[in-house]
Amino acid sequence: MTKLTPYLVQKIIKGNPKIDQRVDYDEPGKAIIYLNDGWTWEAYDGNRSVEGFNLSDSFWEEPDNVAYLKERIKFIEPVDPECY
């Protein structure tokens, strides 16, 4: 399985209207991806608009792979106002 790199993260999210195209790489070995207003990674987890993914150069945790990021993107859903 192909491990995530900053290049692959940008390529996978490019043009997705649900995802903010600016990814935060400030934390070593992590890509922090934000969603645009109105979207959530997980409504029943408090309508989270941010999720972190481990990159191939992560020293602390097992790197995530391309398939995992693509799977998570499939489950982005509209914000549920009852789940705050």
GIZI-V317039 format. One record per pair of residues at least 4 apart in sequence whose ideal C-beta (glycine too) atoms are under 8 Angstrom apart, sorted by sequence separation. I is the first residue (numbers start at 1). J is the second residue. If there is no record, write none. Layout:
i=I j=J
i=I j=J
This chain:
i=4 j=8
i=5 j=9
i=6 j=10
i=7 j=11
i=8 j=12
i=9 j=13
i=10 j=14
i=35 j=39
i=41 j=45
i=42 j=46
i=43 j=47
i=54 j=58
i=58 j=62
i=64 j=68
i=65 j=69
i=66 j=70
i=67 j=71
i=68 j=72
i=69 j=73
i=70 j=74
i=71 j=75
i=72 j=76
i=79 j=83
i=4 j=9
i=25 j=30
i=27 j=32
i=35 j=40
i=42 j=47
i=58 j=63
i=64 j=69
i=2 j=8
i=13 j=19
i=25 j=31
i=26 j=32
i=35 j=41
i=42 j=48
i=57 j=63
i=14 j=21
i=24 j=31
i=25 j=32
i=40 j=47
i=41 j=48
i=54 j=61
i=56 j=63
i=13 j=21
i=23 j=31
i=24 j=32
i=40 j=48
i=41 j=49
i=54 j=62
i=55 j=63
i=23 j=32
i=24 j=33
i=40 j=49
i=41 j=50
i=54 j=63
i=55 j=64
i=13 j=23
i=23 j=33
i=24 j=34
i=39 j=49
i=41 j=51
i=54 j=64
i=23 j=34
i=53 j=64
i=22 j=34
i=37 j=49
i=10 j=23
i=20 j=33
i=9 j=23
i=19 j=33
i=20 j=34
i=35 j=49
i=19 j=34
i=20 j=35
i=34 j=49
i=35 j=50
i=53 j=68
i=19 j=35
i=20 j=36
i=34 j=50
i=53 j=69
i=6 j=23
i=18 j=35
i=19 j=36
i=33 j=50
i=18 j=36
i=32 j=50
i=33 j=51
i=6 j=25
i=17 j=36
i=32 j=51
i=33 j=52
i=53 j=72
i=13 j=33
i=19 j=39
i=32 j=52
i=33 j=53
i=18 j=39
i=31 j=52
i=32 j=53
i=51 j=72
i=9 j=31
i=30 j=52
i=31 j=53
i=30 j=53
i=9 j=33
i=30 j=54
i=31 j=55
i=6 j=31
i=27 j=52
i=29 j=54
i=30 j=55
i=29 j=55
i=4 j=31
i=29 j=57
i=30 j=58
i=28 j=57
i=29 j=58
i=28 j=58
i=29 j=59
i=28 j=59
i=29 j=60
i=41 j=72
i=29 j=61
i=47 j=79
i=42 j=75
i=47 j=80
i=29 j=63
i=41 j=75
i=43 j=77
i=41 j=76
i=43 j=78
i=40 j=76
i=43 j=79
i=44 j=80
i=47 j=83
i=39 j=76
i=40 j=77
i=43 j=80
i=46 j=83
i=47 j=84
i=39 j=77
i=40 j=78
i=46 j=84
i=39 j=78
i=40 j=79
i=44 j=83
i=38 j=78
i=39 j=79
i=40 j=80
i=43 j=83
i=35 j=76
i=38 j=79
i=9 j=53
i=9 j=55
i=4 j=53
i=6 j=55
i=4 j=54
i=5 j=55
i=4 j=55
i=5 j=56
i=3 j=55
i=4 j=56
i=3 j=56
i=12 j=66
i=19 j=73
i=18 j=73
i=12 j=69
i=16 j=73
i=19 j=76
i=8 j=66
i=12 j=70
i=18 j=76
i=4 j=63
i=3 j=63
i=4 j=64
i=9 j=69
i=13 j=73
i=3 j=64
i=4 j=65
i=8 j=69
i=12 j=73
i=3 j=65
i=4 j=66
i=2 j=65
i=3 j=66
i=1 j=65
i=2 j=66
i=4 j=68
i=1 j=66
i=2 j=67
i=4 j=69
i=1 j=67
